[in-house]
Amino acid sequence: MDNRVNIAVILGVVFVLAFAVTLTQSENQVESQIVGDDIPEELIYEWLKKYDPSEQTISVSGSSTISSNPDTLIIVLGVESEAKTANDSLSQNSDSLNSVISALTNSVISEDDIQTSNFSIYPLYDSIKDSDGNWQQILNGYRVSNILLIQTDKINSAGDIIDAAVSSGANRVDNISFQLSDDKLQKISDDLIANAINDATQKAEKALVPLNQKIVGVKSVVIHDNAIPYYDSPMRASFDGFAESSMKSAPIMSGDEEITTNVSVVFYIAQE
């Protein structure tokens, strides 16, 4: 029995030695192949860029600002009317609003520049106390509100539009604003992004000069969306009781607007 055990041990040792020799030969073959073959520099660069945790980068912010004149005028105005019945209130409102639209399209702007912004009709109640001392809601009438949104490229016509509307029956002017059209805003945004990236690049190049480094690539670019400012003169007024002459030639002017875009750029850098 001892002889059988000894034979088994000897065979195990032989198998282990044979496996170790085979593994060493395989490793030598792989090492020889790597050393012997000529690895392309592009492949080495890709390996280093992907796996080297010590990659050299510089992060820089860039910005660009452009001053531009608004090219779109937006006015929100309309007619509110009240009557004892909903039908009478609606009829009065429709007559007044048709007069406003007619005055605007005949003298200042086209019908394509006008659209309905908001329409509402709701009851009006009075609160009275009955003989028992309880408050009761009593229907007193109806109010109809019909608001127009006017959008036009006639920037200098704000005063004329308001004069025409109020003179023909409008009793609400809610808002006046000067904005950039979509086409103009898109062109400005494209220019701003390019200029902001150029600004970031110039900053990075100046910072790298004393370090004897240079830009060799771009790792990432982040464009920060900014709200586009516009001249805004909010108005919410009722012109009931105002003399017509007091609303004539209202001086309303737009101003230049500054639009800014910021970017964050991470550059790969290397020794000069």
CYANA upper distance limits for C-alpha pairs under 8 A (distance plus 0.5 A):
  1 MET  CA      5 VAL  CA      7.08
  2 ASP  CA      6 ASN  CA      6.76
  3 ASN  CA      7 ILE  CA      6.74
  4 ARG  CA      8 ALA  CA      6.83
  5 VAL  CA      9 VAL  CA      6.81
  6 ASN  CA     10 ILE  CA      6.72
  7 ILE  CA     11 LEU  CA      6.71
  8 ALA  CA     12 GLY  CA      6.75
  9 VAL  CA     13 VAL  CA      6.84
 10 ILE  CA     14 VAL  CA      6.82
 11 LEU  CA     15 PHE  CA      6.83
 12 GLY  CA     16 VAL  CA      6.84
 13 VAL  CA     17 LEU  CA      6.77
 14 VAL  CA     18 ALA  CA      6.69
 15 PHE  CA     19 PHE  CA      6.76
 16 VAL  CA     20 ALA  CA      6.78
 17 LEU  CA     21 VAL  CA      6.78
 18 ALA  CA     22 THR  CA      6.83
 19 PHE  CA     23 LEU  CA      6.73
 20 ALA  CA     24 THR  CA      6.71
 21 VAL  CA     25 GLN  CA      6.79
 22 THR  CA     26 SER  CA      6.91
 23 LEU  CA     27 GLU  CA      6.85
 24 THR  CA     28 ASN  CA      6.72
 25 GLN  CA     29 GLN  CA      6.75
 26 SER  CA     30 VAL  CA      6.88
 27 GLU  CA     31 GLU  CA      6.67
 28 ASN  CA     32 SER  CA      6.45
 29 GLN  CA     33 GLN  CA      6.65
 30 VAL  CA     34 ILE  CA      6.79
 31 GLU  CA     35 VAL  CA      6.68
 32 SER  CA     36 GLY  CA      6.34
 33 GLN  CA     37 ASP  CA      6.46
 34 ILE  CA     38 ASP  CA      8.44
 39 ILE  CA     43 LEU  CA      7.60
 39 ILE  CA     44 ILE  CA      7.79
 40 PRO  CA     44 ILE  CA      7.15
 41 GLU  CA     45 TYR  CA      6.67
 42 GLU  CA     46 GLU  CA      6.76
 43 LEU  CA     47 TRP  CA      6.72
 44 ILE  CA     48 LEU  CA      6.70
 45 TYR  CA     49 LYS  CA      6.54
 46 GLU  CA     50 LYS  CA      6.58
 47 TRP  CA     51 TYR  CA      6.39
 47 TRP  CA     52 ASP  CA      8.03
 48 LEU  CA     52 ASP  CA      5.38
 48 LEU  CA     55 GLU  CA      8.42
 49 LYS  CA     55 GLU  CA      7.23
 55 GLU  CA    268 TYR  CA      8.27
 56 GLN  CA    268 TYR  CA      6.51
 56 GLN  CA    269 ILE  CA      6.12
 56 GLN  CA    270 ALA  CA      7.35
 57 THR  CA    266 VAL  CA      7.00
 57 THR  CA    267 PHE  CA      5.90
 57 THR  CA    268 TYR  CA      5.01
 57 THR  CA    269 ILE  CA      5.92
 58 ILE  CA    204 ALA  CA      7.76
 58 ILE  CA    266 VAL  CA      6.13
 58 ILE  CA    267 PHE  CA      5.83
 58 ILE  CA    268 TYR  CA      7.17
 58 ILE  CA    269 ILE  CA      7.49
 59 SER  CA    204 ALA  CA      8.45
 59 SER  CA    264 SER  CA      7.64
 59 SER  CA    265 VAL  CA      6.28
 59 SER  CA    266 VAL  CA      4.83
 59 SER  CA    267 PHE  CA      6.92
 60 VAL  CA    200 ALA  CA      6.23
 60 VAL  CA    201 THR  CA      8.34
 60 VAL  CA    203 LYS  CA      7.62
 60 VAL  CA    204 ALA  CA      6.85
 60 VAL  CA    264 SER  CA      6.36
 60 VAL  CA    265 VAL  CA      5.91
 60 VAL  CA    266 VAL  CA      6.86
 61 SER  CA    200 ALA  CA      5.99
 61 SER  CA    262 ASN  CA      7.66
 61 SER  CA    263 VAL  CA      6.20
 61 SER  CA    264 SER  CA      4.98
 61 SER  CA    265 VAL  CA      6.76
 62 GLY  CA    196 ALA  CA      5.38
 62 GLY  CA    197 ILE  CA      6.49
 62 GLY  CA    198 ASN  CA      8.07
 62 GLY  CA    199 ASP  CA      5.58
 62 GLY  CA    200 ALA  CA      4.63
 62 GLY  CA    201 THR  CA      8.38
 62 GLY  CA    203 LYS  CA      8.38
 62 GLY  CA    262 ASN  CA      6.24
 62 GLY  CA    263 VAL  CA      5.73
 62 GLY  CA    264 SER  CA      6.88
 62 GLY  CA    265 VAL  CA      8.30
 63 SER  CA    192 LEU  CA      8.47
 63 SER  CA    195 ASN  CA      7.90
 63 SER  CA    196 ALA  CA      4.85
 63 SER  CA    197 ILE  CA      8.01
 63 SER  CA    199 ASP  CA      6.97
 63 SER  CA    200 ALA  CA      7.92
 63 SER  CA    260 THR  CA      7.56
 63 SER  CA    261 THR  CA      6.18
 63 SER  CA    262 ASN  CA      4.86
 63 SER  CA    263 VAL  CA      6.78
 64 SER  CA    192 LEU  CA      6.10
 64 SER  CA    193 ILE  CA      8.02
 64 SER  CA    195 ASN  CA      6.36
 64 SER  CA    196 ALA  CA      5.34
 64 SER  CA    199 ASP  CA      8.06
 64 SER  CA    260 THR  CA      6.14
 64 SER  CA    261 THR  CA      6.08
 64 SER  CA    262 ASN  CA      7.20
 65 THR  CA    192 LEU  CA      7.37
 65 THR  CA    258 GLU  CA      6.97
 65 THR  CA    259 ILE  CA      6.03
 65 THR  CA    260 THR  CA      4.82
 65 THR  CA    261 THR  CA      7.16
 66 ILE  CA    188 ILE  CA      8.19
 66 ILE  CA    192 LEU  CA      7.87
 66 ILE  CA    258 GLU  CA      6.08
 66 ILE  CA    259 ILE  CA      5.88
 66 ILE  CA    260 THR  CA      7.09
 67 SER  CA    256 ASP  CA      6.73
 67 SER  CA    257 GLU  CA      5.86
 67 SER  CA    258 GLU  CA      4.84
 67 SER  CA    259 ILE  CA      6.84
 68 SER  CA    256 ASP  CA      5.94
 68 SER  CA    257 GLU  CA      5.77
 68 SER  CA    258 GLU  CA      6.93
 68 SER  CA    259 ILE  CA      8.18
 69 ASN  CA    180 LEU  CA      8.29
 69 ASN  CA    254 SER  CA      8.45
 69 ASN  CA    255 GLY  CA      7.13
 69 ASN  CA    256 ASP  CA      5.22
 69 ASN  CA    257 GLU  CA      6.66
 70 PRO  CA    155 ILE  CA      8.46
 70 PRO  CA    178 PHE  CA      6.29
 70 PRO  CA    179 GLN  CA      5.46
 70 PRO  CA    180 LEU  CA      5.30
 70 PRO  CA    181 SER  CA      8.20
 70 PRO  CA    230 TYR  CA      8.10
 70 PRO  CA    254 SER  CA      7.78
 70 PRO  CA    255 GLY  CA      7.99
 70 PRO  CA    256 ASP  CA      7.42
 70 PRO  CA    257 GLU  CA      7.62
 71 ASP  CA    153 ASP  CA      6.34
 71 ASP  CA    154 LYS  CA      8.39
 71 ASP  CA    155 ILE  CA      6.90
 71 ASP  CA    178 PHE  CA      7.78
 71 ASP  CA    179 GLN  CA      6.89
 71 ASP  CA    180 LEU  CA      5.91
 71 ASP  CA    181 SER  CA      6.78
 72 THR  CA    151 GLN  CA      7.35
 72 THR  CA    152 THR  CA      6.27
 72 THR  CA    153 ASP  CA      5.19
 72 THR  CA    154 LYS  CA      7.64
 72 THR  CA    155 ILE  CA      6.64
 72 THR  CA    178 PHE  CA      6.24
 72 THR  CA    179 GLN  CA      5.66
 72 THR  CA    180 LEU  CA      6.23
 72 THR  CA    181 SER  CA      6.43
 73 LEU  CA    150 ILE  CA      8.36
 73 LEU  CA    151 GLN  CA      6.18
 73 LEU  CA    152 THR  CA      5.85
 73 LEU  CA    153 ASP  CA      6.51
 73 LEU  CA    154 LYS  CA      7.18
 73 LEU  CA    155 ILE  CA      5.80
 73 LEU  CA    158 ALA  CA      7.82
 73 LEU  CA    176 ILE  CA      8.09
 73 LEU  CA    177 SER  CA      6.61
 73 LEU  CA    178 PHE  CA      5.30
 73 LEU  CA    179 GLN  CA      6.98
 74 ILE  CA    149 LEU  CA      7.61
 74 ILE  CA    150 ILE  CA      6.06
 74 ILE  CA    151 GLN  CA      5.08
 74 ILE  CA    152 THR  CA      7.20
 74 ILE  CA    175 ASN  CA      8.38
 74 ILE  CA    176 ILE  CA      6.31
 74 ILE  CA    177 SER  CA      5.74
 74 ILE  CA    178 PHE  CA      6.74
 74 ILE  CA    179 GLN  CA      8.08
 75 ILE  CA    149 LEU  CA      6.52
 75 ILE  CA    150 ILE  CA      5.59
 75 ILE  CA    151 GLN  CA      7.15
 75 ILE  CA    158 ALA  CA      8.23
 75 ILE  CA    173 VAL  CA      8.26
 75 ILE  CA    174 ASP  CA      8.25
 75 ILE  CA    175 ASN  CA      6.18
 75 ILE  CA    176 ILE  CA      5.08
 75 ILE  CA    177 SER  CA      7.06
 76 VAL  CA    117 SER  CA      8.29
 76 VAL  CA    147 ILE  CA      7.40
 76 VAL  CA    148 LEU  CA      6.24
 76 VAL  CA    149 LEU  CA      5.24
 76 VAL  CA    150 ILE  CA      6.74
 76 VAL  CA    173 VAL  CA      6.58
 76 VAL  CA    174 ASP  CA      5.89
 76 VAL  CA    175 ASN  CA      5.57
 76 VAL  CA    176 ILE  CA      7.06
 77 LEU  CA    147 ILE  CA      6.11
 77 LEU  CA    148 LEU  CA      5.94
 77 LEU  CA    149 LEU  CA      7.30
 77 LEU  CA    170 ALA  CA      7.60
 77 LEU  CA    171 ASN  CA      8.41
 77 LEU  CA    172 ARG  CA      5.82
 77 LEU  CA    173 VAL  CA      4.68
 77 LEU  CA    174 ASP  CA      6.10
 77 LEU  CA    175 ASN  CA      7.70
 78 GLY  CA     97 LEU  CA      7.66
 78 GLY  CA    145 SER  CA      7.97
 78 GLY  CA    146 ASN  CA      6.18
 78 GLY  CA    147 ILE  CA      4.67
 78 GLY  CA    148 LEU  CA      5.97
 78 GLY  CA    170 ALA  CA      5.82
 78 GLY  CA    171 ASN  CA      6.99
 78 GLY  CA    172 ARG  CA      5.71
 78 GLY  CA    173 VAL  CA      7.12
 79 VAL  CA     93 ASN  CA      6.96
 79 VAL  CA     96 SER  CA      7.48
 79 VAL  CA     97 LEU  CA      6.71
 79 VAL  CA    145 SER  CA      6.45
 79 VAL  CA    146 ASN  CA      6.06
 79 VAL  CA    147 ILE  CA      6.99
 79 VAL  CA    169 GLY  CA      7.58
 79 VAL  CA    170 ALA  CA      5.40
 79 VAL  CA    171 ASN  CA      5.85
 79 VAL  CA    172 ARG  CA      6.46
 80 GLU  CA     93 ASN  CA      7.08
 80 GLU  CA    143 ARG  CA      7.47
 80 GLU  CA    144 VAL  CA      6.15
 80 GLU  CA    145 SER  CA      4.93
 80 GLU  CA    146 ASN  CA      7.02
 80 GLU  CA    170 ALA  CA      8.44
 80 GLU  CA    171 ASN  CA      7.15
 80 GLU  CA    172 ARG  CA      7.72
 81 SER  CA     89 SER  CA      6.35
 81 SER  CA     90 LEU  CA      8.14
 81 SER  CA     92 GLN  CA      7.15
 81 SER  CA     93 ASN  CA      6.02
 81 SER  CA    143 ARG  CA      6.15
 81 SER  CA    144 VAL  CA      5.89
 81 SER  CA    145 SER  CA      7.16
 82 GLU  CA     89 SER  CA      5.68
 82 GLU  CA    141 GLY  CA      7.42
 82 GLU  CA    142 TYR  CA      6.08
 82 GLU  CA    143 ARG  CA      4.93
 82 GLU  CA    144 VAL  CA      6.94
 83 ALA  CA     88 ASP  CA      6.32
 83 ALA  CA     89 SER  CA      5.14
 83 ALA  CA    141 GLY  CA      6.02
 83 ALA  CA    142 TYR  CA      6.14
 83 ALA  CA    143 ARG  CA      7.33
 84 LYS  CA     88 ASP  CA      7.56
 84 LYS  CA     89 SER  CA      7.79
 84 LYS  CA    140 ASN  CA      6.96
 84 LYS  CA    141 GLY  CA      4.50
 84 LYS  CA    142 TYR  CA      6.62
 85 THR  CA     89 SER  CA      6.78
 85 THR  CA    141 GLY  CA      6.17
 85 THR  CA    142 TYR  CA      6.48
 86 ALA  CA     90 LEU  CA      6.53
 86 ALA  CA    121 ILE  CA      8.26
 86 ALA  CA    123 PRO  CA      8.45
 86 ALA  CA    141 GLY  CA      7.72
 86 ALA  CA    142 TYR  CA      5.79
 86 ALA  CA    143 ARG  CA      8.01
 86 ALA  CA    144 VAL  CA      8.44
 87 ASN  CA     91 SER  CA      6.56
 88 ASP  CA     92 GLN  CA      6.65
 89 SER  CA     93 ASN  CA      6.62
 89 SER  CA    142 TYR  CA      6.84
 89 SER  CA    143 ARG  CA      6.86
 89 SER  CA    144 VAL  CA      6.59
 90 LEU  CA     94 SER  CA      6.58
 90 LEU  CA    144 VAL  CA      6.51
 91 SER  CA     95 ASP  CA      6.77
 92 GLN  CA     96 SER  CA      6.79
 93 ASN  CA     97 LEU  CA      6.51
 93 ASN  CA    144 VAL  CA      7.14
 93 ASN  CA    145 SER  CA      8.01
 93 ASN  CA    146 ASN  CA      7.95
 94 SER  CA     98 ASN  CA      6.52
 95 ASP  CA     99 SER  CA      6.86
 96 SER  CA    100 VAL  CA      6.86
 96 SER  CA    168 SER  CA      7.85
 96 SER  CA    169 GLY  CA      5.90
 96 SER  CA    170 ALA  CA      7.74
 97 LEU  CA    101 ILE  CA      6.74
 97 LEU  CA    146 ASN  CA      8.13
 97 LEU  CA    169 GLY  CA      7.54
 97 LEU  CA    170 ALA  CA      7.64
 98 ASN  CA    102 SER  CA      6.54
 99 SER  CA    103 ALA  CA      6.63
 99 SER  CA    168 SER  CA      6.31
 99 SER  CA    169 GLY  CA      7.35
100 VAL  CA    104 LEU  CA      6.73
100 VAL  CA    164 ALA  CA      7.92
100 VAL  CA    165 ALA  CA      5.66
100 VAL  CA    166 VAL  CA      8.18
100 VAL  CA    168 SER  CA      5.64
100 VAL  CA    169 GLY  CA      6.51
100 VAL  CA    170 ALA  CA      6.91
101 ILE  CA    105 THR  CA      6.62
101 ILE  CA    111 GLU  CA      8.31
101 ILE  CA    165 ALA  CA      8.15
102 SER  CA    106 ASN  CA      6.48
103 ALA  CA    107 SER  CA      6.75
103 ALA  CA    108 VAL  CA      8.45
103 ALA  CA    164 ALA  CA      6.56
103 ALA  CA    165 ALA  CA      7.28
103 ALA  CA    168 SER  CA      7.08
104 LEU  CA    108 VAL  CA      5.82
104 LEU  CA    109 ILE  CA      6.37
104 LEU  CA    110 SER  CA      8.09
104 LEU  CA    161 ILE  CA      7.13
104 LEU  CA    164 ALA  CA      6.64
104 LEU  CA    165 ALA  CA      7.02
105 THR  CA    109 ILE  CA      5.54
105 THR  CA    110 SER  CA      5.47
105 THR  CA    111 GLU  CA      6.26
106 ASN  CA    110 SER  CA      8.39
107 SER  CA    164 ALA  CA      8.42
108 VAL  CA    157 SER  CA      7.97
108 VAL  CA    160 ASP  CA      7.57
108 VAL  CA    161 ILE  CA      6.86
109 ILE  CA    113 ASP  CA      7.21
109 ILE  CA    152 THR  CA      7.99
109 ILE  CA    161 ILE  CA      8.47
110 SER  CA    114 ILE  CA      8.00
113 ASP  CA    150 ILE  CA      6.10
113 ASP  CA    151 GLN  CA      5.75
113 ASP  CA    152 THR  CA      6.21
114 ILE  CA    148 LEU  CA      7.15
114 ILE  CA    149 LEU  CA      6.37
114 ILE  CA    150 ILE  CA      5.21
114 ILE  CA    151 GLN  CA      7.17
115 GLN  CA    148 LEU  CA      6.21
115 GLN  CA    149 LEU  CA      5.86
115 GLN  CA    150 ILE  CA      7.12
116 THR  CA    146 ASN  CA      7.99
116 THR  CA    147 ILE  CA      6.60
116 THR  CA    148 LEU  CA      5.08
116 THR  CA    149 LEU  CA      6.44
117 SER  CA    146 ASN  CA      8.36
117 SER  CA    147 ILE  CA      5.91
117 SER  CA    148 LEU  CA      5.51
117 SER  CA    149 LEU  CA      5.74
118 ASN  CA    145 SER  CA      8.20
118 ASN  CA    146 ASN  CA      6.45
118 ASN  CA    147 ILE  CA      5.53
118 ASN  CA    148 LEU  CA      7.51
119 PHE  CA    144 VAL  CA      8.11
119 PHE  CA    145 SER  CA      6.14
119 PHE  CA    146 ASN  CA      5.01
119 PHE  CA    147 ILE  CA      6.73
120 SER  CA    144 VAL  CA      6.29
120 SER  CA    145 SER  CA      5.73
120 SER  CA    146 ASN  CA      7.11
121 ILE  CA    142 TYR  CA      7.42
121 ILE  CA    143 ARG  CA      6.14
121 ILE  CA    144 VAL  CA      4.89
121 ILE  CA    145 SER  CA      6.87
122 TYR  CA    142 TYR  CA      6.20
122 TYR  CA    143 ARG  CA      6.12
122 TYR  CA    144 VAL  CA      7.29
123 PRO  CA    139 LEU  CA      7.52
123 PRO  CA    140 ASN  CA      8.09
123 PRO  CA    141 GLY  CA      6.38
123 PRO  CA    142 TYR  CA      4.84
123 PRO  CA    143 ARG  CA      6.80
124 LEU  CA    139 LEU  CA      6.51
124 LEU  CA    140 ASN  CA      5.93
124 LEU  CA    141 GLY  CA      5.63
124 LEU  CA    142 TYR  CA      5.86
124 LEU  CA    143 ARG  CA      7.33
125 TYR  CA    137 GLN  CA      6.43
125 TYR  CA    138 ILE  CA      5.80
125 TYR  CA    139 LEU  CA      5.02
125 TYR  CA    140 ASN  CA      5.61
125 TYR  CA    141 GLY  CA      7.65
126 ASP  CA    137 GLN  CA      6.23
126 ASP  CA    138 ILE  CA      5.68
126 ASP  CA    139 LEU  CA      6.97
126 ASP  CA    140 ASN  CA      6.68
127 SER  CA    135 TRP  CA      6.75
127 SER  CA    136 GLN  CA      6.04
127 SER  CA    137 GLN  CA      5.29
127 SER  CA    138 ILE  CA      6.75
128 ILE  CA    135 TRP  CA      5.93
128 ILE  CA    136 GLN  CA      5.85
128 ILE  CA    137 GLN  CA      7.17
128 ILE  CA    138 ILE  CA      7.83
129 LYS  CA    133 GLY  CA      6.04
129 LYS  CA    134 ASN  CA      5.78
129 LYS  CA    135 TRP  CA      4.82
129 LYS  CA    136 GLN  CA      6.56
130 ASP  CA    134 ASN  CA      5.99
130 ASP  CA    135 TRP  CA      6.83
130 ASP  CA    136 GLN  CA      7.40
154 LYS  CA    158 ALA  CA      8.42
155 ILE  CA    178 PHE  CA      8.14
155 ILE  CA    254 SER  CA      8.13
156 ASN  CA    253 MET  CA      7.49
157 SER  CA    161 ILE  CA      6.54
158 ALA  CA    162 ILE  CA      6.82
158 ALA  CA    252 ILE  CA      6.71
158 ALA  CA    253 MET  CA      8.31
159 GLY  CA    163 ASP  CA      6.60
159 GLY  CA    248 LYS  CA      8.41
159 GLY  CA    249 SER  CA      6.23
159 GLY  CA    250 ALA  CA      5.31
159 GLY  CA    251 PRO  CA      6.49
159 GLY  CA    252 ILE  CA      6.45
160 ASP  CA    164 ALA  CA      6.58
160 ASP  CA    249 SER  CA      7.20
160 ASP  CA    250 ALA  CA      8.16
161 ILE  CA    165 ALA  CA      6.62
162 ILE  CA    166 VAL  CA      6.49
162 ILE  CA    173 VAL  CA      8.40
162 ILE  CA    250 ALA  CA      8.26
163 ASP  CA    167 SER  CA      6.43
163 ASP  CA    247 MET  CA      6.70
163 ASP  CA    248 LYS  CA      6.13
163 ASP  CA    249 SER  CA      7.28
163 ASP  CA    250 ALA  CA      7.86
164 ALA  CA    168 SER  CA      6.77
165 ALA  CA    169 GLY  CA      6.95
165 ALA  CA    170 ALA  CA      5.84
166 VAL  CA    170 ALA  CA      5.00
166 VAL  CA    171 ASN  CA      6.79
166 VAL  CA    239 PHE  CA      8.13
166 VAL  CA    244 GLU  CA      8.49
166 VAL  CA    247 MET  CA      8.12
167 SER  CA    244 GLU  CA      7.07
170 ALA  CA    239 PHE  CA      8.43
171 ASN  CA    237 ALA  CA      8.08
171 ASN  CA    238 SER  CA      5.62
171 ASN  CA    239 PHE  CA      5.47
171 ASN  CA    240 ASP  CA      6.89
172 ARG  CA    236 ARG  CA      7.28
172 ARG  CA    237 ALA  CA      6.02
172 ARG  CA    238 SER  CA      5.53
172 ARG  CA    239 PHE  CA      7.28
173 VAL  CA    235 MET  CA      6.64
173 VAL  CA    236 ARG  CA      6.11
173 VAL  CA    237 ALA  CA      6.19
173 VAL  CA    238 SER  CA      7.76
174 ASP  CA    234 PRO  CA      7.12
174 ASP  CA    235 MET  CA      5.17
174 ASP  CA    236 ARG  CA      4.61
174 ASP  CA    237 ALA  CA      7.07
175 ASN  CA    233 SER  CA      7.09
175 ASN  CA    234 PRO  CA      5.04
175 ASN  CA    235 MET  CA      5.20
175 ASN  CA    236 ARG  CA      7.18
176 ILE  CA    232 ASP  CA      7.03
176 ILE  CA    233 SER  CA      5.97
176 ILE  CA    234 PRO  CA      6.44
176 ILE  CA    235 MET  CA      7.34
177 SER  CA    230 TYR  CA      7.86
177 SER  CA    231 TYR  CA      6.32
177 SER  CA    232 ASP  CA      5.08
177 SER  CA    233 SER  CA      6.43
177 SER  CA    234 PRO  CA      8.00
178 PHE  CA    230 TYR  CA      6.63
178 PHE  CA    231 TYR  CA      5.81
178 PHE  CA    232 ASP  CA      7.08
178 PHE  CA    254 SER  CA      6.73
179 GLN  CA    230 TYR  CA      5.85
179 GLN  CA    231 TYR  CA      7.40
180 LEU  CA    184 LYS  CA      6.81
180 LEU  CA    185 LEU  CA      6.36
180 LEU  CA    230 TYR  CA      8.15
181 SER  CA    185 LEU  CA      6.51
182 ASP  CA    186 GLN  CA      6.54
183 ASP  CA    187 LYS  CA      6.93
184 LYS  CA    188 ILE  CA      6.73
185 LEU  CA    189 SER  CA      6.54
186 GLN  CA    190 ASP  CA      6.75
187 LYS  CA    191 ASP  CA      6.88
188 ILE  CA    192 LEU  CA      6.58
189 SER  CA    193 ILE  CA      6.73
189 SER  CA    261 THR  CA      8.12
190 ASP  CA    194 ALA  CA      7.01
191 ASP  CA    195 ASN  CA      6.65
192 LEU  CA    196 ALA  CA      6.45
192 LEU  CA    260 THR  CA      7.70
192 LEU  CA    261 THR  CA      6.43
193 ILE  CA    197 ILE  CA      6.75
193 ILE  CA    223 ILE  CA      8.04
193 ILE  CA    261 THR  CA      6.96
193 ILE  CA    262 ASN  CA      8.14
193 ILE  CA    263 VAL  CA      8.02
194 ALA  CA    198 ASN  CA      6.78
195 ASN  CA    199 ASP  CA      6.64
196 ALA  CA    200 ALA  CA      6.82
196 ALA  CA    261 THR  CA      7.32
196 ALA  CA    262 ASN  CA      6.77
196 ALA  CA    263 VAL  CA      6.73
197 ILE  CA    201 THR  CA      6.70
197 ILE  CA    263 VAL  CA      7.08
197 ILE  CA    265 VAL  CA      8.04
198 ASN  CA    202 GLN  CA      6.71
199 ASP  CA    203 LYS  CA      6.79
200 ALA  CA    204 ALA  CA      6.74
200 ALA  CA    263 VAL  CA      8.17
200 ALA  CA    264 SER  CA      8.08
200 ALA  CA    265 VAL  CA      7.32
201 THR  CA    205 GLU  CA      6.71
202 GLN  CA    206 LYS  CA      6.73
203 LYS  CA    207 ALA  CA      6.73
204 ALA  CA    208 LEU  CA      6.71
204 ALA  CA    215 ILE  CA      8.46
205 GLU  CA    209 VAL  CA      6.97
205 GLU  CA    214 LYS  CA      7.46
205 GLU  CA    215 ILE  CA      7.70
207 ALA  CA    211 LEU  CA      8.04
208 LEU  CA    212 ASN  CA      6.70
208 LEU  CA    213 GLN  CA      5.59
208 LEU  CA    214 LYS  CA      6.71
209 VAL  CA    213 GLN  CA      6.86
209 VAL  CA    214 LYS  CA      8.11
212 ASN  CA    271 GLN  CA      6.65
212 ASN  CA    272 GLU  CA      6.03
213 GLN  CA    269 ILE  CA      6.85
213 GLN  CA    270 ALA  CA      5.93
213 GLN  CA    271 GLN  CA      5.05
213 GLN  CA    272 GLU  CA      5.57
214 LYS  CA    269 ILE  CA      5.88
214 LYS  CA    270 ALA  CA      6.07
214 LYS  CA    271 GLN  CA      6.85
214 LYS  CA    272 GLU  CA      6.35
215 ILE  CA    267 PHE  CA      6.88
215 ILE  CA    268 TYR  CA      6.39
215 ILE  CA    269 ILE  CA      4.99
215 ILE  CA    270 ALA  CA      7.13
216 VAL  CA    267 PHE  CA      7.91
216 VAL  CA    268 TYR  CA      5.98
216 VAL  CA    269 ILE  CA      5.77
216 VAL  CA    270 ALA  CA      6.99
217 GLY  CA    267 PHE  CA      6.25
217 GLY  CA    268 TYR  CA      5.34
217 GLY  CA    269 ILE  CA      7.52
218 VAL  CA    265 VAL  CA      8.01
218 VAL  CA    266 VAL  CA      6.61
218 VAL  CA    267 PHE  CA      4.90
218 VAL  CA    268 TYR  CA      6.13
219 LYS  CA    265 VAL  CA      8.17
219 LYS  CA    266 VAL  CA      5.86
219 LYS  CA    267 PHE  CA      6.05
219 LYS  CA    268 TYR  CA      6.77
220 SER  CA    265 VAL  CA      6.27
220 SER  CA    266 VAL  CA      5.75
220 SER  CA    267 PHE  CA      7.82
221 VAL  CA    263 VAL  CA      7.48
221 VAL  CA    264 SER  CA      6.27
221 VAL  CA    265 VAL  CA      5.03
221 VAL  CA    266 VAL  CA      7.07
222 VAL  CA    263 VAL  CA      6.03
222 VAL  CA    264 SER  CA      5.57
222 VAL  CA    265 VAL  CA      6.93
223 ILE  CA    261 THR  CA      8.19
223 ILE  CA    262 ASN  CA      6.79
223 ILE  CA    263 VAL  CA      5.01
223 ILE  CA    264 SER  CA      7.10
224 HIS  CA    261 THR  CA      7.18
224 HIS  CA    262 ASN  CA      5.90
224 HIS  CA    263 VAL  CA      6.21
224 HIS  CA    264 SER  CA      8.37
225 ASP  CA    261 THR  CA      7.28
225 ASP  CA    262 ASN  CA      8.05
226 ASN  CA    260 THR  CA      7.43
226 ASN  CA    261 THR  CA      6.74
226 ASN  CA    262 ASN  CA      8.37
228 ILE  CA    259 ILE  CA      6.54
228 ILE  CA    260 THR  CA      8.41
229 PRO  CA    257 GLU  CA      7.29
229 PRO  CA    258 GLU  CA      7.74
229 PRO  CA    259 ILE  CA      7.33
230 TYR  CA    257 GLU  CA      6.75
231 TYR  CA    254 SER  CA      7.15
231 TYR  CA    255 GLY  CA      7.30
231 TYR  CA    257 GLU  CA      7.86
242 PHE  CA    246 SER  CA      7.38
242 PHE  CA    247 MET  CA      8.42
243 ALA  CA    247 MET  CA      7.85
244 GLU  CA    248 LYS  CA      7.58
